[in-house]
Structure formats: structure tokens, C-alpha cells
Amino acid sequence: MQNLRVQKRIVNSKRHTLGYIASGKRYTRGQLVRLARQGRVQSVIAAQGSQGWYVTVDQSTTHRSLTDLPIVVE
């Protein structure tokens, strides 16, 4: 399967991330974490913090941030 490419971030009215749009399909934060842990998301890695797993950009491939993505407010 081809790696997914994250295109947009889905946020609520307070700008908290609810999910992402990757390769034209909608994913929740949890789904994207799972896919990133499997290595199926381009330029994104999963990391474990004190609050649990989250996704972040792979700094070796890009210097941008996921917060730099265009947003969709829901």
C-alpha cells in the first residue's frame, strides 16, 4: 500500500485537533497514530508522551509542523 500524505488538519472551534485528512480521506487522531506506528504515513511519526500516543512530523524529512497545515473547522 502507498504511504498516506497528510493534507489538512480537522479542528474544533477552539482549534483543538480532532483528526486529519490524508490522501483525500478523513482519519481521527487515533487512526492516524495507528497508521503512523505502522509506517504508512509519509513524513509523520508516532511518539509516546505522558498523555499517550500522538503524531508529529519526522524532522529528518521536513522542517514544517502539522500545525502549519491548512485547517478545516468543525
Distance bins in CASP14 RR format, pairs under 12 A and 6 or more apart:
PFRMAT RR
TARGET T0000
AUTHOR 0000-0000-0000
RMODE 2
METHOD distances of the structure
MODEL  1
1 23 0 0 0 0 0 1 0 0 0 0 0
1 35 0 0 0 0 1 0 0 0 0 0 0
1 38 0 0 0 0 1 0 0 0 0 0 0
1 39 0 0 0 0 0 1 0 0 0 0 0
1 40 1 0 0 1 0 0 0 0 0 0 0
1 41 0 0 0 0 0 1 0 0 0 0 0
1 42 0 0 0 0 0 1 0 0 0 0 0
2 22 0 0 0 0 0 1 0 0 0 0 0
2 23 1 0 0 1 0 0 0 0 0 0 0
2 35 0 0 0 0 0 1 0 0 0 0 0
2 39 0 0 0 0 0 1 0 0 0 0 0
2 40 0 0 0 0 1 0 0 0 0 0 0
2 41 0 0 0 0 0 1 0 0 0 0 0
2 42 0 0 0 0 1 0 0 0 0 0 0
3 22 0 0 0 0 1 0 0 0 0 0 0
3 23 0 0 0 0 1 0 0 0 0 0 0
3 35 0 0 0 0 1 0 0 0 0 0 0
3 36 0 0 0 0 0 1 0 0 0 0 0
3 38 0 0 0 0 0 1 0 0 0 0 0
3 39 1 0 0 1 0 0 0 0 0 0 0
3 40 1 0 1 0 0 0 0 0 0 0 0
3 41 1 0 0 1 0 0 0 0 0 0 0
3 42 1 0 1 0 0 0 0 0 0 0 0
3 43 0 0 0 0 1 0 0 0 0 0 0
3 44 0 0 0 0 1 0 0 0 0 0 0
3 58 0 0 0 0 0 1 0 0 0 0 0
3 61 0 0 0 0 0 1 0 0 0 0 0
4 20 0 0 0 0 1 0 0 0 0 0 0
4 21 0 0 0 0 1 0 0 0 0 0 0
4 22 1 0 1 0 0 0 0 0 0 0 0
4 23 1 0 1 0 0 0 0 0 0 0 0
4 24 0 0 0 0 1 0 0 0 0 0 0
4 25 1 0 0 1 0 0 0 0 0 0 0
4 26 0 0 0 0 0 1 0 0 0 0 0
4 27 0 0 0 0 1 0 0 0 0 0 0
4 31 0 0 0 0 0 1 0 0 0 0 0
4 32 0 0 0 0 1 0 0 0 0 0 0
4 34 0 0 0 0 0 1 0 0 0 0 0
4 35 1 0 0 1 0 0 0 0 0 0 0
4 36 0 0 0 0 1 0 0 0 0 0 0
4 38 0 0 0 0 0 1 0 0 0 0 0
4 39 0 0 0 0 1 0 0 0 0 0 0
4 40 1 0 0 1 0 0 0 0 0 0 0
4 41 1 0 1 0 0 0 0 0 0 0 0
4 42 1 0 0 1 0 0 0 0 0 0 0
4 43 0 0 0 0 0 1 0 0 0 0 0
4 44 0 0 0 0 1 0 0 0 0 0 0
4 55 0 0 0 0 0 1 0 0 0 0 0
5 20 0 0 0 0 0 1 0 0 0 0 0
5 21 0 0 0 0 1 0 0 0 0 0 0
5 22 1 0 0 1 0 0 0 0 0 0 0
5 23 1 0 1 0 0 0 0 0 0 0 0
5 24 0 0 0 0 1 0 0 0 0 0 0
5 25 0 0 0 0 0 1 0 0 0 0 0
5 27 0 0 0 0 0 1 0 0 0 0 0
5 32 0 0 0 0 0 1 0 0 0 0 0
5 35 0 0 0 0 0 1 0 0 0 0 0
5 40 0 0 0 0 0 1 0 0 0 0 0
5 41 1 0 0 1 0 0 0 0 0 0 0
5 42 1 0 1 0 0 0 0 0 0 0 0
5 43 1 0 0 1 0 0 0 0 0 0 0
5 44 0 0 0 0 1 0 0 0 0 0 0
5 61 0 0 0 0 0 1 0 0 0 0 0
5 62 0 0 0 0 0 1 0 0 0 0 0
5 69 0 0 0 0 0 1 0 0 0 0 0
6 17 0 0 0 0 0 1 0 0 0 0 0
6 19 0 0 0 0 1 0 0 0 0 0 0
6 20 1 0 1 0 0 0 0 0 0 0 0
6 21 1 0 0 1 0 0 0 0 0 0 0
6 22 1 0 1 0 0 0 0 0 0 0 0
6 23 0 0 0 0 1 0 0 0 0 0 0
6 24 0 0 0 0 1 0 0 0 0 0 0
6 25 0 0 0 0 0 1 0 0 0 0 0
6 26 0 0 0 0 0 1 0 0 0 0 0
6 27 0 0 0 0 1 0 0 0 0 0 0
6 29 0 0 0 0 0 1 0 0 0 0 0
6 31 0 0 0 0 0 1 0 0 0 0 0
6 32 1 0 0 1 0 0 0 0 0 0 0
6 35 0 0 0 0 0 1 0 0 0 0 0
6 36 0 0 0 0 1 0 0 0 0 0 0
6 40 0 0 0 0 0 1 0 0 0 0 0
6 41 1 0 0 1 0 0 0 0 0 0 0
6 42 1 0 0 1 0 0 0 0 0 0 0
6 43 1 0 0 1 0 0 0 0 0 0 0
6 44 1 0 1 0 0 0 0 0 0 0 0
6 45 0 0 0 0 0 1 0 0 0 0 0
6 55 0 0 0 0 1 0 0 0 0 0 0
6 56 0 0 0 0 0 1 0 0 0 0 0
6 57 0 0 0 0 1 0 0 0 0 0 0
6 58 0 0 0 0 0 1 0 0 0 0 0
6 62 0 0 0 0 0 1 0 0 0 0 0
6 64 0 0 0 0 0 1 0 0 0 0 0
6 65 0 0 0 0 0 1 0 0 0 0 0
6 66 1 0 0 1 0 0 0 0 0 0 0
6 67 0 0 0 0 0 1 0 0 0 0 0
6 68 0 0 0 0 0 1 0 0 0 0 0
6 69 1 0 0 1 0 0 0 0 0 0 0
6 70 0 0 0 0 0 1 0 0 0 0 0
7 19 0 0 0 0 0 1 0 0 0 0 0
7 20 1 0 0 1 0 0 0 0 0 0 0
7 21 1 0 1 0 0 0 0 0 0 0 0
7 22 1 0 0 1 0 0 0 0 0 0 0
7 23 1 0 0 1 0 0 0 0 0 0 0
7 24 1 0 0 1 0 0 0 0 0 0 0
7 25 0 0 0 0 1 0 0 0 0 0 0
7 26 0 0 0 0 0 1 0 0 0 0 0
7 27 0 0 0 0 0 1 0 0 0 0 0
7 32 0 0 0 0 0 1 0 0 0 0 0
7 41 0 0 0 0 0 1 0 0 0 0 0
7 42 0 0 0 0 0 1 0 0 0 0 0
7 43 0 0 0 0 0 1 0 0 0 0 0
7 44 0 0 0 0 0 1 0 0 0 0 0
7 66 0 0 0 0 0 1 0 0 0 0 0
7 68 0 0 0 0 0 1 0 0 0 0 0
7 69 1 0 0 1 0 0 0 0 0 0 0
7 70 1 0 0 1 0 0 0 0 0 0 0
7 71 0 0 0 0 0 1 0 0 0 0 0
7 72 0 0 0 0 1 0 0 0 0 0 0
8 17 0 0 0 0 0 1 0 0 0 0 0
8 18 0 0 0 0 0 1 0 0 0 0 0
8 19 0 0 0 0 1 0 0 0 0 0 0
8 20 1 0 0 1 0 0 0 0 0 0 0
8 21 1 0 1 0 0 0 0 0 0 0 0
8 22 0 0 0 0 1 0 0 0 0 0 0
8 23 0 0 0 0 0 1 0 0 0 0 0
8 24 0 0 0 0 1 0 0 0 0 0 0
8 25 0 0 0 0 0 1 0 0 0 0 0
8 26 0 0 0 0 1 0 0 0 0 0 0
8 27 0 0 0 0 0 1 0 0 0 0 0
8 32 0 0 0 0 0 1 0 0 0 0 0
8 66 0 0 0 0 0 1 0 0 0 0 0
8 67 0 0 0 0 0 1 0 0 0 0 0
8 68 0 0 0 0 0 1 0 0 0 0 0
8 69 1 0 1 0 0 0 0 0 0 0 0
8 70 1 0 1 0 0 0 0 0 0 0 0
8 71 1 0 0 1 0 0 0 0 0 0 0
8 72 1 0 1 0 0 0 0 0 0 0 0
8 73 0 0 0 0 0 1 0 0 0 0 0
8 74 0 0 0 0 0 1 0 0 0 0 0
9 15 0 0 0 0 1 0 0 0 0 0 0
9 16 0 0 0 0 0 1 0 0 0 0 0
9 17 1 0 1 0 0 0 0 0 0 0 0
9 18 0 0 0 0 1 0 0 0 0 0 0
9 19 1 0 0 1 0 0 0 0 0 0 0
9 20 1 0 1 0 0 0 0 0 0 0 0
9 21 1 0 0 1 0 0 0 0 0 0 0
9 22 0 0 0 0 0 1 0 0 0 0 0
9 26 0 0 0 0 0 1 0 0 0 0 0
9 27 0 0 0 0 0 1 0 0 0 0 0
9 29 0 0 0 0 1 0 0 0 0 0 0
9 32 0 0 0 0 0 1 0 0 0 0 0
9 44 0 0 0 0 0 1 0 0 0 0 0
9 55 0 0 0 0 0 1 0 0 0 0 0
9 57 0 0 0 0 0 1 0 0 0 0 0
9 65 0 0 0 0 0 1 0 0 0 0 0
9 66 1 0 0 1 0 0 0 0 0 0 0
9 67 1 0 0 1 0 0 0 0 0 0 0
9 68 0 0 0 0 1 0 0 0 0 0 0
9 69 1 0 1 0 0 0 0 0 0 0 0
9 70 1 0 0 1 0 0 0 0 0 0 0
9 71 1 0 1 0 0 0 0 0 0 0 0
9 72 1 0 0 1 0 0 0 0 0 0 0
9 73 0 0 0 0 0 1 0 0 0 0 0
9 74 0 0 0 0 0 1 0 0 0 0 0
10 16 0 0 0 0 0 1 0 0 0 0 0
10 17 1 0 0 1 0 0 0 0 0 0 0
10 18 1 0 1 0 0 0 0 0 0 0 0
10 19 1 0 1 0 0 0 0 0 0 0 0
10 20 1 0 0 1 0 0 0 0 0 0 0
10 21 1 0 0 1 0 0 0 0 0 0 0
10 22 0 0 0 0 0 1 0 0 0 0 0
10 25 0 0 0 0 0 1 0 0 0 0 0
10 26 1 0 0 1 0 0 0 0 0 0 0
10 27 0 0 0 0 1 0 0 0 0 0 0
10 28 0 0 0 0 1 0 0 0 0 0 0
10 29 0 0 0 0 1 0 0 0 0 0 0
10 31 0 0 0 0 0 1 0 0 0 0 0
10 32 0 0 0 0 0 1 0 0 0 0 0
10 66 0 0 0 0 0 1 0 0 0 0 0
10 69 0 0 0 0 1 0 0 0 0 0 0
10 70 0 0 0 0 0 1 0 0 0 0 0
10 71 1 0 0 1 0 0 0 0 0 0 0
10 72 1 0 1 0 0 0 0 0 0 0 0
10 73 0 0 0 0 1 0 0 0 0 0 0
10 74 1 0 0 1 0 0 0 0 0 0 0
11 17 1 0 1 0 0 0 0 0 0 0 0
11 18 1 0 0 1 0 0 0 0 0 0 0
11 19 0 0 0 0 1 0 0 0 0 0 0
11 20 0 0 0 0 0 1 0 0 0 0 0
11 21 0 0 0 0 0 1 0 0 0 0 0
11 29 0 0 0 0 0 1 0 0 0 0 0
11 66 0 0 0 0 0 1 0 0 0 0 0
11 67 0 0 0 0 1 0 0 0 0 0 0
11 69 0 0 0 0 1 0 0 0 0 0 0
11 70 0 0 0 0 0 1 0 0 0 0 0
11 71 1 0 1 0 0 0 0 0 0 0 0
11 72 1 0 0 1 0 0 0 0 0 0 0
11 73 1 0 1 0 0 0 0 0 0 0 0
11 74 1 0 0 1 0 0 0 0 0 0 0
12 18 1 0 1 0 0 0 0 0 0 0 0
12 19 0 0 0 0 1 0 0 0 0 0 0
12 29 0 0 0 0 0 1 0 0 0 0 0
12 71 0 0 0 0 0 1 0 0 0 0 0
12 72 0 0 0 0 0 1 0 0 0 0 0
12 73 1 0 0 1 0 0 0 0 0 0 0
12 74 1 0 0 1 0 0 0 0 0 0 0
13 71 0 0 0 0 0 1 0 0 0 0 0
13 72 0 0 0 0 0 1 0 0 0 0 0
13 73 1 0 0 1 0 0 0 0 0 0 0
13 74 0 0 0 0 1 0 0 0 0 0 0
14 73 0 0 0 0 1 0 0 0 0 0 0
14 74 0 0 0 0 0 1 0 0 0 0 0
15 67 0 0 0 0 1 0 0 0 0 0 0
15 71 1 0 0 1 0 0 0 0 0 0 0
15 72 0 0 0 0 0 1 0 0 0 0 0
15 73 1 0 0 1 0 0 0 0 0 0 0
15 74 0 0 0 0 0 1 0 0 0 0 0
16 29 0 0 0 0 1 0 0 0 0 0 0
16 67 0 0 0 0 0 1 0 0 0 0 0
16 71 0 0 0 0 0 1 0 0 0 0 0
16 73 0 0 0 0 0 1 0 0 0 0 0
16 74 0 0 0 0 0 1 0 0 0 0 0
17 27 0 0 0 0 0 1 0 0 0 0 0
17 28 0 0 0 0 1 0 0 0 0 0 0
17 29 1 0 0 1 0 0 0 0 0 0 0
17 30 0 0 0 0 0 1 0 0 0 0 0
17 32 0 0 0 0 1 0 0 0 0 0 0
17 33 0 0 0 0 0 1 0 0 0 0 0
17 54 0 0 0 0 1 0 0 0 0 0 0
17 55 0 0 0 0 1 0 0 0 0 0 0
17 56 0 0 0 0 0 1 0 0 0 0 0
17 65 0 0 0 0 0 1 0 0 0 0 0
17 66 1 0 0 1 0 0 0 0 0 0 0
17 67 0 0 0 0 1 0 0 0 0 0 0
17 69 0 0 0 0 1 0 0 0 0 0 0
17 71 0 0 0 0 1 0 0 0 0 0 0
17 72 0 0 0 0 0 1 0 0 0 0 0
17 73 0 0 0 0 0 1 0 0 0 0 0
17 74 0 0 0 0 0 1 0 0 0 0 0
18 26 0 0 0 0 1 0 0 0 0 0 0
18 27 0 0 0 0 0 1 0 0 0 0 0
18 28 1 0 0 1 0 0 0 0 0 0 0
18 29 1 0 0 1 0 0 0 0 0 0 0
18 30 0 0 0 0 0 1 0 0 0 0 0
18 31 0 0 0 0 0 1 0 0 0 0 0
18 32 0 0 0 0 0 1 0 0 0 0 0
18 71 0 0 0 0 0 1 0 0 0 0 0
18 72 0 0 0 0 1 0 0 0 0 0 0
18 73 0 0 0 0 1 0 0 0 0 0 0
18 74 1 0 0 1 0 0 0 0 0 0 0
19 25 0 0 0 0 0 1 0 0 0 0 0
19 26 1 0 0 1 0 0 0 0 0 0 0
19 27 1 0 0 1 0 0 0 0 0 0 0
19 28 1 0 1 0 0 0 0 0 0 0 0
19 29 1 0 1 0 0 0 0 0 0 0 0
19 30 0 0 0 0 1 0 0 0 0 0 0
19 31 0 0 0 0 1 0 0 0 0 0 0
19 32 1 0 0 1 0 0 0 0 0 0 0
19 33 0 0 0 0 0 1 0 0 0 0 0
19 35 0 0 0 0 0 1 0 0 0 0 0
19 54 0 0 0 0 0 1 0 0 0 0 0
19 55 0 0 0 0 1 0 0 0 0 0 0
19 66 0 0 0 0 0 1 0 0 0 0 0
19 69 0 0 0 0 0 1 0 0 0 0 0
19 71 0 0 0 0 0 1 0 0 0 0 0
19 72 0 0 0 0 1 0 0 0 0 0 0
19 74 0 0 0 0 1 0 0 0 0 0 0
20 26 1 0 0 1 0 0 0 0 0 0 0
20 27 1 0 1 0 0 0 0 0 0 0 0
20 28 0 0 0 0 1 0 0 0 0 0 0
20 29 1 0 0 1 0 0 0 0 0 0 0
20 30 0 0 0 0 1 0 0 0 0 0 0
20 31 0 0 0 0 1 0 0 0 0 0 0
20 32 1 0 1 0 0 0 0 0 0 0 0
20 33 0 0 0 0 0 1 0 0 0 0 0
20 35 0 0 0 0 1 0 0 0 0 0 0
20 36 0 0 0 0 0 1 0 0 0 0 0
20 41 0 0 0 0 1 0 0 0 0 0 0
20 44 0 0 0 0 1 0 0 0 0 0 0
20 54 0 0 0 0 0 1 0 0 0 0 0
20 55 1 0 0 1 0 0 0 0 0 0 0
20 66 1 0 0 1 0 0 0 0 0 0 0
20 67 0 0 0 0 0 1 0 0 0 0 0
20 69 1 0 0 1 0 0 0 0 0 0 0
20 70 0 0 0 0 0 1 0 0 0 0 0
20 71 0 0 0 0 0 1 0 0 0 0 0
20 72 0 0 0 0 1 0 0 0 0 0 0
21 27 1 0 0 1 0 0 0 0 0 0 0
21 28 0 0 0 0 0 1 0 0 0 0 0
21 31 0 0 0 0 0 1 0 0 0 0 0
21 32 0 0 0 0 1 0 0 0 0 0 0
21 66 0 0 0 0 0 1 0 0 0 0 0
21 69 0 0 0 0 1 0 0 0 0 0 0
21 70 0 0 0 0 1 0 0 0 0 0 0
21 71 0 0 0 0 0 1 0 0 0 0 0
21 72 1 0 0 1 0 0 0 0 0 0 0
21 74 0 0 0 0 0 1 0 0 0 0 0
22 28 0 0 0 0 0 1 0 0 0 0 0
22 29 0 0 0 0 0 1 0 0 0 0 0
22 31 0 0 0 0 1 0 0 0 0 0 0
22 32 1 0 0 1 0 0 0 0 0 0 0
22 35 1 0 0 1 0 0 0 0 0 0 0
22 36 0 0 0 0 1 0 0 0 0 0 0
22 40 0 0 0 0 1 0 0 0 0 0 0
22 41 1 0 0 1 0 0 0 0 0 0 0
22 42 0 0 0 0 1 0 0 0 0 0 0
22 43 0 0 0 0 0 1 0 0 0 0 0
22 44 0 0 0 0 1 0 0 0 0 0 0
22 55 0 0 0 0 0 1 0 0 0 0 0
22 66 0 0 0 0 0 1 0 0 0 0 0
22 69 0 0 0 0 0 1 0 0 0 0 0
23 32 0 0 0 0 0 1 0 0 0 0 0
23 35 0 0 0 0 0 1 0 0 0 0 0
23 40 0 0 0 0 0 1 0 0 0 0 0
23 41 0 0 0 0 1 0 0 0 0 0 0
23 42 0 0 0 0 1 0 0 0 0 0 0
23 44 0 0 0 0 0 1 0 0 0 0 0
24 72 0 0 0 0 0 1 0 0 0 0 0
25 31 0 0 0 0 1 0 0 0 0 0 0
25 32 0 0 0 0 0 1 0 0 0 0 0
25 35 0 0 0 0 0 1 0 0 0 0 0
25 41 0 0 0 0 0 1 0 0 0 0 0
26 32 0 0 0 0 0 1 0 0 0 0 0
26 72 0 0 0 0 1 0 0 0 0 0 0
26 74 0 0 0 0 0 1 0 0 0 0 0
27 33 0 0 0 0 1 0 0 0 0 0 0
27 34 0 0 0 0 1 0 0 0 0 0 0
27 35 1 0 0 1 0 0 0 0 0 0 0
27 36 0 0 0 0 0 1 0 0 0 0 0
27 40 0 0 0 0 0 1 0 0 0 0 0
27 41 0 0 0 0 1 0 0 0 0 0 0
27 44 0 0 0 0 0 1 0 0 0 0 0
27 55 0 0 0 0 1 0 0 0 0 0 0
28 34 0 0 0 0 1 0 0 0 0 0 0
28 35 0 0 0 0 0 1 0 0 0 0 0
28 55 0 0 0 0 0 1 0 0 0 0 0
29 35 0 0 0 0 0 1 0 0 0 0 0
29 36 0 0 0 0 0 1 0 0 0 0 0
29 44 0 0 0 0 0 1 0 0 0 0 0
29 46 0 0 0 0 0 1 0 0 0 0 0
29 51 0 0 0 0 0 1 0 0 0 0 0
29 52 0 0 0 0 0 1 0 0 0 0 0
29 53 0 0 0 0 1 0 0 0 0 0 0
29 54 1 0 0 1 0 0 0 0 0 0 0
29 55 1 0 0 1 0 0 0 0 0 0 0
29 56 0 0 0 0 0 1 0 0 0 0 0
29 66 0 0 0 0 0 1 0 0 0 0 0
30 36 0 0 0 0 1 0 0 0 0 0 0
30 37 0 0 0 0 1 0 0 0 0 0 0
30 41 0 0 0 0 0 1 0 0 0 0 0
30 46 0 0 0 0 1 0 0 0 0 0 0
30 52 0 0 0 0 0 1 0 0 0 0 0
30 53 1 0 0 1 0 0 0 0 0 0 0
30 54 0 0 0 0 1 0 0 0 0 0 0
30 55 0 0 0 0 1 0 0 0 0 0 0
31 37 0 0 0 0 0 1 0 0 0 0 0
31 38 0 0 0 0 0 1 0 0 0 0 0
31 40 0 0 0 0 0 1 0 0 0 0 0
31 41 0 0 0 0 0 1 0 0 0 0 0
31 46 0 0 0 0 0 1 0 0 0 0 0
31 53 0 0 0 0 0 1 0 0 0 0 0
31 55 0 0 0 0 0 1 0 0 0 0 0
32 38 0 0 0 0 0 1 0 0 0 0 0
32 39 0 0 0 0 0 1 0 0 0 0 0
32 40 0 0 0 0 1 0 0 0 0 0 0
32 41 1 0 0 1 0 0 0 0 0 0 0
32 42 0 0 0 0 0 1 0 0 0 0 0
32 44 1 0 0 1 0 0 0 0 0 0 0
32 45 0 0 0 0 0 1 0 0 0 0 0
32 46 0 0 0 0 1 0 0 0 0 0 0
32 53 0 0 0 0 0 1 0 0 0 0 0
32 54 0 0 0 0 1 0 0 0 0 0 0
32 55 1 0 1 0 0 0 0 0 0 0 0
32 56 0 0 0 0 0 1 0 0 0 0 0
32 66 0 0 0 0 1 0 0 0 0 0 0
33 39 0 0 0 0 0 1 0 0 0 0 0
33 40 0 0 0 0 0 1 0 0 0 0 0
33 41 0 0 0 0 1 0 0 0 0 0 0
33 44 0 0 0 0 1 0 0 0 0 0 0
33 45 0 0 0 0 1 0 0 0 0 0 0
33 46 1 0 1 0 0 0 0 0 0 0 0
33 47 0 0 0 0 1 0 0 0 0 0 0
33 48 0 0 0 0 1 0 0 0 0 0 0
33 49 0 0 0 0 0 1 0 0 0 0 0
33 51 0 0 0 0 0 1 0 0 0 0 0
33 52 0 0 0 0 1 0 0 0 0 0 0
33 53 1 0 1 0 0 0 0 0 0 0 0
33 54 1 0 0 1 0 0 0 0 0 0 0
33 55 1 0 1 0 0 0 0 0 0 0 0
33 56 0 0 0 0 0 1 0 0 0 0 0
34 40 0 0 0 0 1 0 0 0 0 0 0
34 41 0 0 0 0 1 0 0 0 0 0 0
34 44 0 0 0 0 0 1 0 0 0 0 0
34 46 1 0 0 1 0 0 0 0 0 0 0
34 53 0 0 0 0 1 0 0 0 0 0 0
34 54 0 0 0 0 0 1 0 0 0 0 0
34 55 0 0 0 0 1 0 0 0 0 0 0
35 41 1 0 1 0 0 0 0 0 0 0 0
35 42 0 0 0 0 0 1 0 0 0 0 0
35 44 0 0 0 0 1 0 0 0 0 0 0
35 45 0 0 0 0 0 1 0 0 0 0 0
35 46 0 0 0 0 1 0 0 0 0 0 0
35 53 0 0 0 0 0 1 0 0 0 0 0
35 55 0 0 0 0 1 0 0 0 0 0 0
36 42 0 0 0 0 1 0 0 0 0 0 0
36 43 0 0 0 0 1 0 0 0 0 0 0
36 44 1 0 1 0 0 0 0 0 0 0 0
36 45 1 0 1 0 0 0 0 0 0 0 0
36 46 1 0 1 0 0 0 0 0 0 0 0
36 47 0 0 0 0 1 0 0 0 0 0 0
36 48 0 0 0 0 0 1 0 0 0 0 0
36 53 0 0 0 0 1 0 0 0 0 0 0
36 54 0 0 0 0 1 0 0 0 0 0 0
36 55 1 0 1 0 0 0 0 0 0 0 0
36 56 0 0 0 0 1 0 0 0 0 0 0
36 57 0 0 0 0 0 1 0 0 0 0 0
36 58 0 0 0 0 1 0 0 0 0 0 0
36 66 0 0 0 0 0 1 0 0 0 0 0
37 44 0 0 0 0 0 1 0 0 0 0 0
37 45 0 0 0 0 1 0 0 0 0 0 0
37 46 1 0 1 0 0 0 0 0 0 0 0
37 47 0 0 0 0 1 0 0 0 0 0 0
37 48 0 0 0 0 1 0 0 0 0 0 0
37 53 1 0 0 1 0 0 0 0 0 0 0
37 54 0 0 0 0 0 1 0 0 0 0 0
37 55 0 0 0 0 1 0 0 0 0 0 0
38 44 0 0 0 0 0 1 0 0 0 0 0
38 45 0 0 0 0 0 1 0 0 0 0 0
38 46 0 0 0 0 1 0 0 0 0 0 0
39 45 0 0 0 0 1 0 0 0 0 0 0
39 46 0 0 0 0 1 0 0 0 0 0 0
39 55 0 0 0 0 0 1 0 0 0 0 0
39 58 0 0 0 0 1 0 0 0 0 0 0
40 46 0 0 0 0 0 1 0 0 0 0 0
40 55 0 0 0 0 0 1 0 0 0 0 0
41 55 1 0 0 1 0 0 0 0 0 0 0
41 56 0 0 0 0 0 1 0 0 0 0 0
41 57 0 0 0 0 0 1 0 0 0 0 0
41 58 0 0 0 0 1 0 0 0 0 0 0
41 61 0 0 0 0 0 1 0 0 0 0 0
41 66 0 0 0 0 0 1 0 0 0 0 0
42 55 0 0 0 0 0 1 0 0 0 0 0
42 57 0 0 0 0 0 1 0 0 0 0 0
42 58 0 0 0 0 1 0 0 0 0 0 0
42 61 0 0 0 0 1 0 0 0 0 0 0
42 62 0 0 0 0 1 0 0 0 0 0 0
43 55 0 0 0 0 0 1 0 0 0 0 0
43 56 0 0 0 0 0 1 0 0 0 0 0
43 57 1 0 1 0 0 0 0 0 0 0 0
43 58 1 0 1 0 0 0 0 0 0 0 0
43 59 0 0 0 0 1 0 0 0 0 0 0
43 60 0 0 0 0 1 0 0 0 0 0 0
43 61 1 0 1 0 0 0 0 0 0 0 0
43 62 1 0 1 0 0 0 0 0 0 0 0
43 63 0 0 0 0 0 1 0 0 0 0 0
43 64 0 0 0 0 1 0 0 0 0 0 0
43 65 0 0 0 0 0 1 0 0 0 0 0
43 66 0 0 0 0 1 0 0 0 0 0 0
43 68 0 0 0 0 0 1 0 0 0 0 0
43 69 0 0 0 0 0 1 0 0 0 0 0
44 54 0 0 0 0 0 1 0 0 0 0 0
44 55 1 0 1 0 0 0 0 0 0 0 0
44 56 1 0 0 1 0 0 0 0 0 0 0
44 57 1 0 0 1 0 0 0 0 0 0 0
44 58 1 0 0 1 0 0 0 0 0 0 0
44 59 0 0 0 0 0 1 0 0 0 0 0
44 60 0 0 0 0 0 1 0 0 0 0 0
44 61 0 0 0 0 1 0 0 0 0 0 0
44 62 0 0 0 0 1 0 0 0 0 0 0
44 64 0 0 0 0 0 1 0 0 0 0 0
44 65 0 0 0 0 0 1 0 0 0 0 0
44 66 1 0 0 1 0 0 0 0 0 0 0
44 69 0 0 0 0 0 1 0 0 0 0 0
45 53 0 0 0 0 0 1 0 0 0 0 0
45 54 0 0 0 0 1 0 0 0 0 0 0
45 55 1 0 0 1 0 0 0 0 0 0 0
45 56 1 0 0 1 0 0 0 0 0 0 0
45 57 1 0 0 1 0 0 0 0 0 0 0
45 58 1 0 1 0 0 0 0 0 0 0 0
45 59 0 0 0 0 1 0 0 0 0 0 0
45 60 0 0 0 0 1 0 0 0 0 0 0
45 61 0 0 0 0 1 0 0 0 0 0 0
45 62 0 0 0 0 0 1 0 0 0 0 0
45 66 0 0 0 0 0 1 0 0 0 0 0
46 52 0 0 0 0 1 0 0 0 0 0 0
46 53 1 0 1 0 0 0 0 0 0 0 0
46 54 1 0 0 1 0 0 0 0 0 0 0
46 55 1 0 1 0 0 0 0 0 0 0 0
46 56 0 0 0 0 1 0 0 0 0 0 0
46 57 0 0 0 0 0 1 0 0 0 0 0
46 58 0 0 0 0 0 1 0 0 0 0 0
47 53 1 0 0 1 0 0 0 0 0 0 0
47 54 1 0 0 1 0 0 0 0 0 0 0
47 55 1 0 0 1 0 0 0 0 0 0 0
47 56 1 0 1 0 0 0 0 0 0 0 0
47 57 0 0 0 0 0 1 0 0 0 0 0
47 58 0 0 0 0 0 1 0 0 0 0 0
47 59 0 0 0 0 0 1 0 0 0 0 0
47 66 0 0 0 0 0 1 0 0 0 0 0
48 54 1 0 0 1 0 0 0 0 0 0 0
48 55 0 0 0 0 0 1 0 0 0 0 0
48 56 0 0 0 0 0 1 0 0 0 0 0
49 55 0 0 0 0 0 1 0 0 0 0 0
49 56 0 0 0 0 0 1 0 0 0 0 0
54 66 0 0 0 0 1 0 0 0 0 0 0
55 65 0 0 0 0 0 1 0 0 0 0 0
55 66 1 0 0 1 0 0 0 0 0 0 0
55 67 0 0 0 0 0 1 0 0 0 0 0
55 69 0 0 0 0 0 1 0 0 0 0 0
56 62 0 0 0 0 0 1 0 0 0 0 0
56 64 0 0 0 0 0 1 0 0 0 0 0
56 65 0 0 0 0 1 0 0 0 0 0 0
56 66 1 0 0 1 0 0 0 0 0 0 0
56 67 0 0 0 0 0 1 0 0 0 0 0
57 63 0 0 0 0 1 0 0 0 0 0 0
57 64 1 0 0 1 0 0 0 0 0 0 0
57 65 1 0 0 1 0 0 0 0 0 0 0
57 66 1 0 1 0 0 0 0 0 0 0 0
57 67 0 0 0 0 1 0 0 0 0 0 0
57 68 0 0 0 0 1 0 0 0 0 0 0
57 69 0 0 0 0 1 0 0 0 0 0 0
58 64 0 0 0 0 0 1 0 0 0 0 0
58 65 0 0 0 0 0 1 0 0 0 0 0
58 66 0 0 0 0 0 1 0 0 0 0 0
59 65 0 0 0 0 1 0 0 0 0 0 0
59 66 0 0 0 0 0 1 0 0 0 0 0
62 68 0 0 0 0 1 0 0 0 0 0 0
62 69 0 0 0 0 0 1 0 0 0 0 0
END
